[in-house]
Amino acid sequence: MSDKGEVDLTGVKQNTGVWLVKVPKYLSQQWAKATGKGEVGKLRITKNQGKPEVSFTLNEELTAIDSMGEKSSMVRAPREHPFTLQTVGGLAVFTESSSDKIALEGMVVQRAECRPAVSDNYMKLKRLQIEELSKPLRFSQQLDKAVTTNYKPVANHAYNLDYEKKKKEEGKRARADKQQVLDMLFSAFEKHQYYNIKDLVDITKQPVIYLKEILRDIGIYNVKGTHKNTWELKPEYRHYQNEEKSD
């Protein structure tokens, strides 16, 4: 059983043997170029003194290398690839269909490594691969004209400018005498019972931090209810005008 339901074990009943073959990267890339069900090459299996000999010959049409820059036009992939065989056991091959069904295709009976035969084409290909790997990932390049399609850096972002402006305005507010600030606050609270901190800053023209220090001595900050996020005087300091007490 698997997390996707039952596994189709038809492959076990048929006693299907599977070969596990390791191939060079360039060879798999050349195979991918074959359109439709085109032939990628031929596999030849013979016996030499009772021992099997296996080799793969790449299709001539798939030997052109075109994935390594301009020099690749002078290089062709090797065609002949002899196999190195090794008998193994205990490995299985599973497939998953488009309907997420898992099936056992068979047991691995042979492990092989597909290696290119040493030839001029192979040596040229290896040289080209080494040159490509040795190229630096980053390099400097002189441009003939300015790039206008990419993102342009700015000297300062809008939110930084807003912060600096606010900071300057805050710095311009000189701290007044505490008693003078208290008089302004009491005068304001005689007119209304509740104020947010922004309105009190506009009335007193004092820095926010300094104003909150004074408000903590005489006021209460409402954190919930109808007048959430507003200040009001402590009961011992309250004295409102009758016509404004209900605001």
C-alpha positions, 0 to 999 in steps of 0.5 A, spaced: 500 500 500 502 507 498 499 514 500 496 514 493 492 507 494 493 500 491 500 499 487 499 495 481 503 489 481 502 486 474 509 487 473 511 482 479 506 477 476 510 478 469 517 477 472 519 483 468 526 484 468 529 492 468 535 495 466 538 501 470 542 505 465 546 511 467 548 516 461 552 522 460 548 528 461 549 531 453 547 524 451 540 525 454 540 532 452 541 530 445 535 525 446 530 530 448 531 533 441 528 527 437 521 529 435 515 525 436 517 518 436 523 519 432 529 514 433 535 516 437 539 510 436 541 503 436 542 498 441 547 492 440 547 486 444 552 481 442 556 475 446 564 475 447 566 468 450 559 467 453 559 474 456 554 479 453 557 486 450 552 492 449 553 498 446 549 504 443 550 508 437 547 515 437 543 517 431 547 521 426 542 527 426 542 528 433 550 529 434 550 536 433 551 540 439 548 547 440 547 548 447 554 551 448 555 557 445 558 559 438 564 554 439 559 548 439 558 548 431 565 545 431 563 540 435 559 533 434 557 528 440 560 522 440 556 516 436 559 510 440 557 508 447 559 502 450 556 499 456 559 497 463 555 492 466 554 490 473 549 485 476 544 487 481 538 485 485 533 488 490 531 494 486 524 495 483 522 500 478 515 504 479 511 509 475 506 514 476 500 515 471 496 521 470 491 519 474 496 518 480 496 511 480 502 507 482 504 501 478 510 496 479 514 496 472 519 490 474 525 488 478 532 491 476 536 485 474 542 489 470 545 495 472 549 499 466 553 505 465 553 508 458 560 511 456 562 514 450 568 511 446 574 515 446 575 519 439 576 526 437 569 528 437 569 526 445 575 530 446 573 536 443 566 535 447 570 535 453 575 541 452 569 545 450 565 543 457 571 544 461 572 551 457 564 553 459 565 551 466 571 555 467 568 561 465 566 566 470 559 567 472 559 575 473 563 579 468 564 587 467 561 589 460 562 596 457 555 599 454 554 603 448 548 606 451 544 607 457 539 602 459 532 605 460 528 598 460 531 596 467 529 599 474 533 605 476 535 606 483 532 613 486 536 617 491 531 616 496 524 613 497 518 617 498 517 613 505 524 615 507 522 623 505 516 623 509 519 620 515 525 625 514 519 631 514 516 628 520 522 628 524 524 635 522 517 638 524 518 634 530 524 637 532 522 644 530 517 643 536 520 646 542 518 643 549 514 649 553 514 649 560 510 643 563 505 648 567 504 652 560 502 645 557 498 643 563 494 649 562 493 648 554 491 641 556 486 643 561 483 648 557 482 643 551 479 638 556 474 643 558 471 644 551 471 636 550 472 630 554 475 626 549 481 627 544 486 623 540 493 624 541 494 628 534 489 633 536 492 634 542 499 635 538 496 640 534 493 644 540 499 644 544 504 644 538 509 639 543 513 633 541 509 627 542 513 623 547 514 630 551 506 630 551 505 623 552 509 624 559 505 629 561 498 626 559 500 620 563 500 624 570 493 627 568 489 623 563 487 616 562 488 612 555 482 608 553 484 602 549 477 599 548 470 601 548 466 607 544 472 612 545 478 607 543 485 610 542 483 617 545 485 621 552 481 623 557 482 627 564 483 623 570 476 623 575 480 628 580 481 633 574 475 633 570 471 640 569 467 640 563 462 645 560 455 643 561 454 644 554 460 640 551 460 634 557 456 629 552 461 630 546 
